[in-house]
Amino acid sequence: MRLFHKKDGGIVQLVDKNEIKEWPVELPLIFIEYIRKEKLGSYKDKQVEKEIEIYLDEILTEIAIPRMISVLDGEDETEIKTVLERVDELAKKKIDLVKPIKSYIEKLDKKSNKKEINKVCESILSTFIKEENKKNLADKRKIMRQVEQEFLQGKISDIEYSKARKEYLIMKE
């Protein structure tokens, strides 16, 4: 166990790196993301939060990404396919968990000549594209709301409004 001592006398315990090395390949990414998103703000001690953030970065750079890369760069196609399928499931649930390995998946997709591996890689990459499109559409939607307000207030002409609406609808498709 890795212990972090808080100023108020409390202790935060996290799993030790040696134990994390024994986990399945994708699990360290899930662990890191869970601690960052769900737990880190609840400790109410900035110093401990900084120390934990450093520890999570160490896990990411020393264990999670190198293990994932070693599997993806390896020659065992069944292991690669199994890991990619689990990564695909993670990507569909929480895309942020697999962002650190996106470039390796793109590289594997180009390198591999196996249909099963390419199919899973393309599924993961399409999930990234969908997520990016969602963000772009949300940005456009926000802009469109502002344009609608300006149009209703008479600040912009109907031609400018129709042009902005057309761009929004094209993006939406």
BATOR-752508 format. One record per residue: residue in one letter; x, y, z of N, C-alpha, C, CB in turn. Coordinates in steps of 0.1 Angstrom, whole numbers, plus 5000, padded with zeros to 4 digits. Glycine has a CB too. Example, Ala and Ser with C-alpha at 12.3 -4.5 7.8 and 13.67 -1.06 7.14 Angstrom:
// residues 2
(A; (5132; 4943; 5078); (5123; 4955; 5078); (5132; 4967; 5078); (5113; 4955; 5090));
(S; (5128; 4978; 5071); (5137; 4989; 5071); (5129; 5000; 5079); (5141; 4994; 5057));
//
This chain:
// residues 173
(M; (5008; 4988; 5000); (5000; 5000; 5000); (5009; 5012; 5000); (4991; 5000; 5012));
(R; (5004; 5022; 4993); (5011; 5035; 4993); (5002; 5045; 5002); (5012; 5041; 4979));
(L; (5008; 5051; 5012); (5001; 5059; 5022); (5005; 5074; 5019); (5005; 5055; 5036));
(F; (4994; 5082; 5020); (4996; 5096; 5020); (4990; 5102; 5032); (4989; 5102; 5007));
(H; (4997; 5110; 5040); (4993; 5115; 5052); (4987; 5130; 5051); (5005; 5116; 5063));
(K; (4975; 5131; 5055); (4969; 5144; 5054); (4972; 5153; 5066); (4953; 5142; 5053));
(K; (4970; 5166; 5065); (4973; 5175; 5076); (4964; 5173; 5088); (4972; 5189; 5071));
(D; (4952; 5168; 5085); (4943; 5166; 5097); (4945; 5153; 5104); (4928; 5167; 5092));
(G; (4955; 5146; 5100); (4958; 5133; 5106); (4953; 5121; 5099); (4953; 5133; 5120));
(G; (4945; 5123; 5089); (4939; 5113; 5081); (4949; 5107; 5072); (4927; 5117; 5073));
(I; (4946; 5095; 5067); (4955; 5088; 5058); (4947; 5084; 5045); (4961; 5075; 5064));
(V; (4954; 5085; 5034); (4948; 5081; 5021); (4957; 5069; 5017); (4948; 5092; 5010));
(Q; (4950; 5058; 5014); (4958; 5046; 5010); (4955; 5043; 4995); (4954; 5033; 5018));
(L; (4965; 5041; 4987); (4964; 5037; 4973); (4972; 5024; 4971); (4968; 5048; 4964));
(V; (4968; 5017; 4961); (4975; 5004; 4958); (4989; 5007; 4954); (4967; 4997; 4946));
(D; (4998; 4999; 4958); (5012; 5000; 4955); (5015; 4997; 4940); (5021; 4991; 4964));
(K; (5025; 5002; 4934); (5029; 5000; 4920); (5032; 4985; 4917); (5041; 5008; 4916));
(N; (5038; 4978; 4927); (5041; 4964; 4924); (5029; 4956; 4923); (5050; 4959; 4936));
(E; (5018; 4959; 4930); (5006; 4952; 4929); (4999; 4956; 4916); (4996; 4955; 4941));
(I; (5000; 4968; 4912); (4994; 4973; 4899); (5000; 4965; 4887); (4995; 4988; 4898));
(K; (5013; 4962; 4888); (5019; 4955; 4877); (5013; 4941; 4875); (5034; 4953; 4880));
(E; (5006; 4936; 4885); (5000; 4923; 4883); (4986; 4923; 4877); (5000; 4916; 4897));
(W; (4980; 4935; 4876); (4967; 4937; 4871); (4966; 4934; 4856); (4962; 4951; 4874));
(P; (4954; 4932; 4851); (4952; 4931; 4836); (4957; 4945; 4830); (4938; 4928; 4832));
(V; (4961; 4944; 4817); (4967; 4955; 4811); (4959; 4968; 4811); (4970; 4952; 4796));
(E; (4946; 4968; 4809); (4938; 4980; 4808); (4934; 4985; 4822); (4926; 4978; 4800));
(L; (4935; 4978; 4833); (4930; 4982; 4846); (4938; 4994; 4852); (4931; 4970; 4855));
(P; (4951; 4995; 4850); (4957; 5007; 4856); (4952; 5020; 4850); (4972; 5007; 4853));
(L; (4948; 5020; 4837); (4942; 5032; 4832); (4929; 5035; 4838); (4940; 5030; 4817));
(I; (4921; 5025; 4841); (4908; 5027; 4848); (4910; 5032; 4862); (4900; 5014; 4848));
(F; (4920; 5026; 4869); (4923; 5031; 4883); (4927; 5045; 4883); (4934; 5022; 4888));
(I; (4936; 5049; 4874); (4941; 5063; 4874); (4929; 5073; 4871); (4952; 5065; 4863));
(E; (4921; 5070; 4861); (4910; 5078; 4858); (4900; 5079; 4869); (4904; 5074; 4845));
(Y; (4897; 5068; 4876); (4888; 5068; 4887); (4893; 5077; 4898); (4886; 5054; 4892));
(I; (4905; 5075; 4902); (4910; 5083; 4913); (4910; 5098; 4909); (4925; 5079; 4917));
(R; (4914; 5102; 4897); (4915; 5116; 4893); (4901; 5122; 4892); (4921; 5117; 4879));
(K; (4891; 5115; 4887); (4878; 5121; 4885); (4869; 5120; 4897); (4871; 5114; 4873));
(E; (4870; 5109; 4905); (4860; 5106; 4915); (4865; 5109; 4929); (4856; 5092; 4915));
(K; (4878; 5107; 4932); (4883; 5108; 4945); (4892; 5120; 4948); (4891; 5096; 4948));
(L; (4900; 5124; 4939); (4910; 5134; 4941); (4905; 5147; 4948); (4917; 5138; 4928));
(G; (4894; 5152; 4944); (4889; 5164; 4950); (4883; 5163; 4964); (4878; 5170; 4941));
(S; (4880; 5150; 4968); (4874; 5148; 4981); (4884; 5147; 4993); (4866; 5135; 4980));
(Y; (4896; 5148; 4990); (4906; 5146; 5001); (4908; 5159; 5009); (4919; 5142; 4996));
(K; (4905; 5170; 5004); (4905; 5183; 5011); (4918; 5186; 5017); (4894; 5183; 5021));
(D; (4929; 5183; 5009); (4942; 5186; 5013); (4951; 5188; 5001); (4949; 5175; 5023));
(K; (4953; 5200; 4997); (4960; 5203; 4984); (4974; 5196; 4983); (4962; 5218; 4983));
(Q; (4981; 5195; 4994); (4994; 5189; 4993); (4993; 5174; 4990); (5002; 5191; 5006));
(V; (4984; 5167; 4997); (4981; 5153; 4994); (4976; 5151; 4980); (4971; 5147; 5005));
(E; (4968; 5160; 4976); (4962; 5159; 4962); (4974; 5160; 4952); (4952; 5169; 4959));
(K; (4983; 5169; 4954); (4995; 5170; 4945); (5003; 5158; 4945); (5003; 5183; 4949));
(E; (5006; 5152; 4957); (5014; 5140; 4958); (5007; 5128; 4951); (5016; 5137; 4973));
(I; (4994; 5127; 4953); (4986; 5116; 4946); (4987; 5118; 4931); (4972; 5116; 4951));
(E; (4985; 5130; 4927); (4986; 5133; 4912); (5000; 5129; 4907); (4983; 5148; 4909));
(I; (5010; 5132; 4914); (5024; 5128; 4910); (5025; 5113; 4909); (5035; 5134; 4919));
(Y; (5019; 5106; 4919); (5019; 5092; 4920); (5012; 5085; 4908); (5013; 5087; 4934));
(L; (5000; 5091; 4905); (4992; 5086; 4894); (4999; 5088; 4881); (4979; 5093; 4893));
(D; (5006; 5099; 4879); (5015; 5101; 4867); (5026; 5091; 4866); (5020; 5116; 4867));
(E; (5032; 5088; 4878); (5042; 5077; 4878); (5036; 5064; 4873); (5048; 5076; 4892));
(I; (5025; 5060; 4878); (5018; 5048; 4874); (5015; 5048; 4859); (5005; 5046; 4882));
(L; (5011; 5059; 4854); (5007; 5060; 4840); (5020; 5059; 4831); (5001; 5074; 4837));
(T; (5031; 5066; 4835); (5043; 5065; 4827); (5051; 5053; 4829); (5051; 5077; 4829));
(E; (5051; 5047; 4841); (5060; 5036; 4844); (5053; 5022; 4841); (5065; 5037; 4858));
(I; (5040; 5022; 4843); (5033; 5009; 4843); (5022; 5008; 4832); (5027; 5006; 4856));
(A; (5012; 5017; 4832); (5001; 5016; 4824); (5004; 5017; 4809); (4991; 5027; 4827));
(I; (5010; 5028; 4805); (5013; 5029; 4791); (5023; 5020; 4786); (5017; 5044; 4788));
(P; (5035; 5018; 4792); (5044; 5008; 4787); (5039; 4994; 4786); (5056; 5007; 4796));
(R; (5030; 4990; 4795); (5024; 4976; 4794); (5015; 4975; 4783); (5017; 4972; 4807));
(M; (5007; 4986; 4781); (4998; 4986; 4770); (5005; 4986; 4756); (4988; 4998; 4771));
(I; (5016; 4994; 4756); (5024; 4995; 4743); (5030; 4981; 4741); (5034; 5006; 4744));
(S; (5036; 4975; 4751); (5042; 4962; 4749); (5033; 4952; 4743); (5049; 4957; 4762));
(V; (5020; 4952; 4748); (5011; 4942; 4743); (5007; 4946; 4728); (4998; 4942; 4751));
(L; (5004; 4959; 4726); (5000; 4963; 4712); (5012; 4962; 4702); (4996; 4978; 4713));
(D; (5024; 4963; 4706); (5035; 4961; 4697); (5040; 4947; 4696); (5047; 4970; 4702));
(G; (5034; 4938; 4705); (5038; 4924; 4705); (5034; 4917; 4693); (5033; 4918; 4718));
(E; (5037; 4904; 4693); (5034; 4895; 4682); (5022; 4886; 4685); (5046; 4887; 4679));
(D; (5018; 4885; 4697); (5007; 4876; 4701); (4993; 4882; 4697); (5007; 4873; 4716));
(E; (4988; 4877; 4686); (4976; 4883; 4680); (4964; 4881; 4689); (4974; 4878; 4666));
(T; (4963; 4870; 4695); (4951; 4868; 4704); (4951; 4877; 4716); (4951; 4853; 4709));
(E; (4963; 4879; 4722); (4964; 4888; 4733); (4961; 4903; 4728); (4978; 4888; 4739));
(I; (4966; 4906; 4717); (4964; 4920; 4711); (4949; 4922; 4709); (4971; 4922; 4698));
(K; (4942; 4912; 4703); (4928; 4913; 4701); (4920; 4914; 4714); (4923; 4901; 4692));
(T; (4924; 4906; 4723); (4917; 4906; 4736); (4918; 4919; 4743); (4922; 4895; 4745));
(V; (4930; 4925; 4743); (4932; 4938; 4749); (4925; 4949; 4742); (4948; 4941; 4750));
(L; (4925; 4948; 4729); (4918; 4958; 4721); (4903; 4957; 4723); (4921; 4956; 4706));
(E; (4898; 4946; 4725); (4883; 4944; 4727); (4880; 4951; 4741); (4879; 4930; 4727));
(R; (4888; 4949; 4751); (4886; 4955; 4764); (4887; 4970; 4763); (4895; 4949; 4774));
(V; (4897; 4974; 4755); (4899; 4989; 4753); (4887; 4995; 4746); (4912; 4992; 4746));
(D; (4882; 4987; 4736); (4870; 4992; 4729); (4858; 4994; 4738); (4866; 4982; 4718));
(E; (4856; 4984; 4747); (4845; 4985; 4757); (4847; 4997; 4766); (4844; 4972; 4766));
(L; (4860; 5000; 4770); (4863; 5011; 4779); (4860; 5024; 4771); (4877; 5011; 4783));
(A; (4864; 5024; 4758); (4862; 5036; 4750); (4848; 5040; 4749); (4869; 5035; 4736));
(K; (4839; 5030; 4747); (4825; 5032; 4746); (4819; 5037; 4759); (4818; 5020; 4741));
(K; (4824; 5033; 4770); (4819; 5038; 4783); (4825; 5051; 4787); (4822; 5028; 4794));
(K; (4838; 5052; 4786); (4845; 5065; 4790); (4857; 5067; 4781); (4849; 5064; 4805));
(I; (4856; 5075; 4771); (4866; 5077; 4761); (4879; 5083; 4768); (4862; 5086; 4750));
(D; (4878; 5090; 4778); (4890; 5096; 4785); (4899; 5086; 4790); (4885; 5105; 4796));
(L; (4895; 5074; 4793); (4903; 5064; 4798); (4914; 5059; 4788); (4895; 5052; 4803));
(V; (4910; 5059; 4776); (4919; 5054; 4765); (4926; 5064; 4757); (4911; 5044; 4756));
(K; (4924; 5077; 4760); (4930; 5087; 4752); (4946; 5086; 4752); (4927; 5101; 4758));
(P; (4952; 5082; 4763); (4967; 5081; 4763); (4972; 5071; 4752); (4972; 5078; 4776));
(I; (4964; 5062; 4748); (4970; 5052; 4739); (4964; 5053; 4725); (4967; 5038; 4744));
(K; (4957; 5064; 4722); (4951; 5066; 4709); (4961; 5065; 4697); (4944; 5080; 4708));
(S; (4973; 5071; 4699); (4983; 5071; 4688); (4988; 5057; 4686); (4994; 5080; 4692));
(Y; (4989; 5049; 4696); (4993; 5035; 4694); (4983; 5026; 4687); (4997; 5029; 4708));
(I; (4970; 5029; 4690); (4960; 5022; 4683); (4959; 5026; 4668); (4946; 5025; 4689));
(E; (4962; 5039; 4665); (4962; 5043; 4651); (4974; 5036; 4644); (4964; 5058; 4650));
(K; (4985; 5036; 4651); (4997; 5029; 4645); (4995; 5014; 4643); (5009; 5031; 4654));
(L; (4988; 5008; 4652); (4985; 4993; 4651); (4975; 4991; 4640); (4980; 4988; 4664));
(D; (4966; 5000; 4638); (4956; 4999; 4627); (4963; 4999; 4614); (4945; 5010; 4628));
(K; (4973; 5008; 4612); (4980; 5009; 4600); (4989; 4997; 4597); (4988; 5022; 4599));
(K; (4995; 4993; 4608); (5006; 4982; 4608); (5000; 4968; 4605); (5014; 4982; 4620));
(S; (4989; 4965; 4612); (4983; 4952; 4612); (4976; 4948; 4599); (4973; 4950; 4624));
(N; (4978; 4936; 4595); (4971; 4931; 4583); (4961; 4920; 4587); (4981; 4925; 4573));
(K; (4957; 4919; 4599); (4947; 4910; 4604); (4934; 4917; 4605); (4951; 4904; 4618));
(K; (4924; 4911; 4599); (4910; 4917; 4598); (4904; 4919; 4612); (4901; 4909; 4590));
(E; (4906; 4909; 4621); (4900; 4910; 4634); (4906; 4922; 4642); (4902; 4897; 4642));
(I; (4919; 4923; 4641); (4926; 4934; 4648); (4922; 4948; 4643); (4941; 4932; 4648));
(N; (4922; 4949; 4629); (4918; 4961; 4623); (4904; 4965; 4626); (4920; 4960; 4608));
(K; (4895; 4955; 4626); (4881; 4958; 4629); (4880; 4965; 4643); (4873; 4945; 4628));
(V; (4886; 4959; 4653); (4885; 4964; 4667); (4892; 4978; 4667); (4892; 4955; 4677));
(C; (4904; 4980; 4661); (4910; 4993; 4660); (4901; 5003; 4654); (4924; 4992; 4653));
(E; (4895; 5000; 4643); (4886; 5009; 4637); (4874; 5013; 4645); (4881; 5004; 4623));
(S; (4869; 5003; 4653); (4858; 5006; 4662); (4862; 5016; 4673); (4853; 4993; 4669));
(I; (4874; 5014; 4678); (4880; 5023; 4689); (4882; 5037; 4683); (4893; 5018; 4695));
(L; (4888; 5038; 4671); (4890; 5051; 4664); (4877; 5058; 4661); (4899; 5049; 4652));
(S; (4867; 5050; 4657); (4854; 5056; 4653); (4848; 5062; 4666); (4845; 5046; 4647));
(T; (4850; 5056; 4677); (4845; 5061; 4690); (4852; 5075; 4693); (4848; 5051; 4701));
(F; (4865; 5076; 4690); (4872; 5089; 4692); (4866; 5099; 4682); (4887; 5087; 4689));
(I; (4863; 5095; 4670); (4857; 5105; 4660); (4843; 5109; 4665); (4857; 5099; 4646));
(K; (4835; 5100; 4669); (4822; 5104; 4674); (4823; 5113; 4686); (4814; 5091; 4678));
(E; (4832; 5111; 4695); (4833; 5119; 4707); (4838; 5133; 4702); (4843; 5113; 4717));
(E; (4847; 5134; 4693); (4852; 5147; 4688); (4840; 5154; 4681); (4863; 5145; 4678));
(N; (4832; 5147; 4673); (4821; 5154; 4667); (4811; 5159; 4677); (4814; 5144; 4657));
(K; (4809; 5151; 4688); (4799; 5156; 4698); (4804; 5169; 4704); (4798; 5145; 4709));
(K; (4817; 5170; 4707); (4822; 5182; 4712); (4821; 5194; 4703); (4837; 5180; 4716));
(N; (4824; 5191; 4690); (4823; 5202; 4680); (4808; 5206; 4678); (4828; 5197; 4666));
(L; (4799; 5197; 4678); (4785; 5200; 4677); (4780; 5208; 4689); (4777; 5188; 4676));
(A; (4785; 5205; 4701); (4781; 5212; 4713); (4786; 5227; 4712); (4787; 5205; 4726));
(D; (4799; 5228; 4707); (4804; 5242; 4705); (4795; 5250; 4695); (4819; 5241; 4701));
(K; (4792; 5243; 4684); (4784; 5250; 4674); (4770; 5253; 4680); (4782; 5241; 4662));
(R; (4764; 5244; 4688); (4751; 5246; 4694); (4752; 5259; 4703); (4747; 5234; 4702));
(K; (4762; 5260; 4710); (4764; 5272; 4719); (4764; 5285; 4711); (4776; 5270; 4728));
(I; (4772; 5284; 4700); (4773; 5296; 4691); (4760; 5299; 4685); (4784; 5293; 4680));
(M; (4752; 5288; 4681); (4739; 5290; 4674); (4730; 5297; 4684); (4734; 5277; 4669));
(R; (4730; 5293; 4697); (4721; 5299; 4707); (4724; 5314; 4708); (4723; 5292; 4720));
(Q; (4737; 5317; 4708); (4740; 5332; 4708); (4735; 5339; 4696); (4756; 5333; 4710));
(V; (4737; 5333; 4684); (4732; 5339; 4672); (4717; 5341; 4672); (4737; 5331; 4660));
(E; (4710; 5331; 4677); (4695; 5332; 4678); (4691; 5344; 4687); (4689; 5319; 4683));
(Q; (4698; 5345; 4698); (4695; 5356; 4708); (4698; 5369; 4701); (4704; 5355; 4720));
(E; (4709; 5370; 4694); (4712; 5383; 4687); (4702; 5386; 4676); (4726; 5382; 4681));
(F; (4698; 5376; 4669); (4688; 5377; 4659); (4674; 5382; 4665); (4685; 5364; 4651));
(L; (4670; 5376; 4676); (4658; 5380; 4682); (4658; 5394; 4688); (4654; 5370; 4694));
(Q; (4670; 5398; 4692); (4672; 5412; 4697); (4674; 5422; 4686); (4684; 5412; 4707));
(G; (4675; 5417; 4674); (4677; 5426; 4662); (4691; 5431; 4660); (4668; 5438; 4664));
(K; (4701; 5424; 4666); (4715; 5428; 4664); (4721; 5423; 4652); (4723; 5423; 4676));
(I; (4715; 5412; 4646); (4721; 5407; 4633); (4709; 5406; 4623); (4728; 5394; 4635));
(S; (4712; 5406; 4610); (4702; 5405; 4600); (4698; 5391; 4598); (4707; 5411; 4587));
(D; (4687; 5389; 4591); (4681; 5376; 4588); (4691; 5368; 4579); (4668; 5377; 4581));
(I; (4698; 5375; 4571); (4708; 5368; 4562); (4719; 5362; 4570); (4714; 5378; 4551));
(E; (4725; 5370; 4579); (4735; 5365; 4588); (4730; 5353; 4596); (4740; 5376; 4597));
(Y; (4717; 5354; 4601); (4712; 5343; 4609); (4710; 5331; 4600); (4698; 5347; 4615));
(S; (4705; 5332; 4588); (4703; 5320; 4580); (4716; 5314; 4576); (4695; 5324; 4567));
(K; (4726; 5322; 4574); (4740; 5316; 4571); (4745; 5308; 4583); (4750; 5328; 4568));
(A; (4744; 5314; 4595); (4748; 5306; 4607); (4740; 5294; 4609); (4747; 5316; 4620));
(R; (4727; 5295; 4607); (4718; 5283; 4608); (4722; 5272; 4598); (4703; 5287; 4607));
(K; (4725; 5276; 4586); (4729; 5266; 4576); (4742; 5259; 4580); (4731; 5274; 4562));
(E; (4752; 5267; 4585); (4764; 5261; 4589); (4762; 5251; 4601); (4774; 5272; 4594));
(Y; (4753; 5254; 4610); (4750; 5246; 4621); (4743; 5233; 4616); (4741; 5253; 4631));
(L; (4734; 5234; 4607); (4727; 5222; 4602); (4736; 5213; 4595); (4715; 5226; 4594));
(I; (4745; 5219; 4587); (4755; 5211; 4580); (4764; 5203; 4590); (4764; 5219; 4570));
(M; (4768; 5210; 4600); (4776; 5204; 4610); (4769; 5192; 4618); (4781; 5214; 4621));
(K; (4756; 5195; 4620); (4748; 5185; 4627); (4747; 5172; 4620); (4734; 5191; 4630));
(E; (4746; 5173; 4607); (4745; 5161; 4598); (4758; 5153; 4599); (4741; 5164; 4584));
//
